[in-house]
């Protein structure tokens, strides 16, 4: 059945049910990856707090005027370098507050960028440099009428250049909910030193690709996407690496009808809601795709895997519980995970509003 016919025959709720029944049946045939020995390896940002015994190699509050931040989106920049995009960032005066978040700290930047050639992660990530100025522009209009902030959601090295997908936020809502004006791209052609807006690619604020995760395989960049917030389903698109700026060349997964260039409105979910702040990667050691994201219903970061990027995806399994790490969010897979049987990922905590490097062992 074509996507068009399916959409015509099913109401929105019935379409969701059709998808869920089919996906659940197919998952019974998939033996999922198992994660174990999950631990926090190191601080990535901010100041070491009393009682913390894990490494903090960067001391970003002292070296880069970066006391509080979140996200830590990691990608392979080529030539042995890894990039790390962080979200709303604050100065060395930052102090963790009881309710979490940035509090009343100064030197607010919507985003900053770390670059590293450190490939041994078990003792933490050491930055070669951190570009502490705001990379993606926002005027910080905080009354809900304009660009409140510009938050990176994913980054990729494609066609010899680096690209970051970001969402321009209009206003924050209740926890886990926000409204976006649009999502778009910035580009760097000099290894991340300078960046410029690329208006050729733009998704509106209600798009199911308001936040995305990029993963490369065999000449394609696959782009998993969700709507703003942490309550949406996950959708899928792809494009050739050299076509990242040609949005008309993007193909969207349409279920039984395969890939279509007819626009994102034809895409169907590959994973049901709720999901937010996702990351995806192909793991050669297991010949599996993995995806991680925040699952509000399961109260933690979850992991799924699949033999094909289009699915069926396994059932969600808890990777990290919020009861163990209160206020956790963000689950950004480190590119070093592609080299073995360990999953390295960056996780944020609302208190103390900073980013940590995590590790899990994977097995069949």
Residue, then its C-alpha position, 0 to 999 in steps of 0.5 A: x500500500x502506498x503512503x498516500x493510500x495509507x494516509x487516506x485510509x487511516x485516521x491519524x490514530x489508526x495510522x499510528x496503530x497500524x505502524x505499532x502492530x506491524x513493528x511489534x510483530x517484526x520485533x519478535x524476530x530480532x535478538x537485541x543487543x544487550x548493554x551492561x557495565x554502564x558507568x560514568x567515566x569523566x566530566x567533560x565540562x564545568x568544575x569538579x564538585x565536592x565528592x566527585x572522584x572521576x577525572x575532569x581533564x578540561x577544567x573548562x570553567x578556568x580554561x574557556x570561561x565555560x562553567x555550565x552547559x549541556x548536550x555535547x554532540x560528538x562527530x568525526x571531523x576527519x583527520x583524526x579530530x572529533x568535534x563537540x557541540x554544546x548547547x546554552x553555555x554560561x561563564x566561569x561564574x556559573x554555580x549549580x543551583x538546587x532547581x538545576x539549569x543555568x540559574x543567573x549565570x553570565x556570559x550566555x552563549x547559545x552554543x560553543x564548540x570543542x575540538x579534540x584529537x584525544x582517542x583514548x576515552x577511558x580517562x576522559x576527553x581532553x580538548x585541543x581547543x574550545x571555540x568559546x564564542x557563540x558559533x550559531x547566531x541568536x539575538x536572545x529575544x526572551x519574550x517568546x516573540x523571536x529567537x530565544x536561542x539556537x541549539x545544535x541537534x546534530x553534526x556531520x562531516x560530509x563532502x569535505x566540510x562540517x555541518x551542524x543542524x540546529x533548532x532556533x527556539x522561540x520559547x521554552x515550555x514545561x519540562x521537555x517541551x519547547x517551540x521552535x521557529x525553524x531548523x537549519x544548517x551552518x557550515x564550516x570549510x576550515x575544520x570548525x574554526x569559522x562557520x556560516x549559515x546555509x539557508x538552502x536547508x530549512x525545516x519549519x518549527x513544527x517539522x518532524x526533523x526539528x531535531x535530528x541525528x546523523x549517521x553515515x553508511x555507504x555514501x549516504x547520510x541517514x537522518x533520524x528526526x523528531x519534532x521539538x521537545x521530547x514527545x514525538x515519534x522518530x522519522x527517517x530521511x537520507x541523502x547522498x553525502x555530497x547533496x546535503x545542501x540540496x533539500x530537494x534531493x532528500x529522501x524520506x522513508x515511507x514504509x511499505x512504499x520505500x523512499x520518496x522525494x515527495x517531501x517529509x509529509x509522506x514520512x512514517x515513523x520508524x519508532x513510536x513516541x516519545x523520543x527526544x535528543x536522539x543519536x544514531x550510528x552503524x556499529x560494524x562489530x555487530x552489523x547493527x544500527x543503534x539509536x539512543x534517546x530520552x524516553x520520558x515514559x521509561x524515565x531514562x535514556x534508552x537504546x534500540x538496535x536494528x539490522x536495517x536502518x528502516x527497521x524493524x527496531x528492537x524494543x527500547x531497553x534502558x541504558x541509563x536510569x534517571x533514578x541513578x542520574x537525576x535530571x539526565x538528558x541527551x544521549x549523544x553517541x561518540x564516534x569512537x563507538x564505531x571501533x569496537x564493542x563499547x558504546x561511548x556517549x555524552x550525557x547531560x544532567x540538569x543538575x549540575x547543568x554539565x556534560x559527562x562521558x559515559x560508557x557501556x559494554x555491548x553484546x549479543 
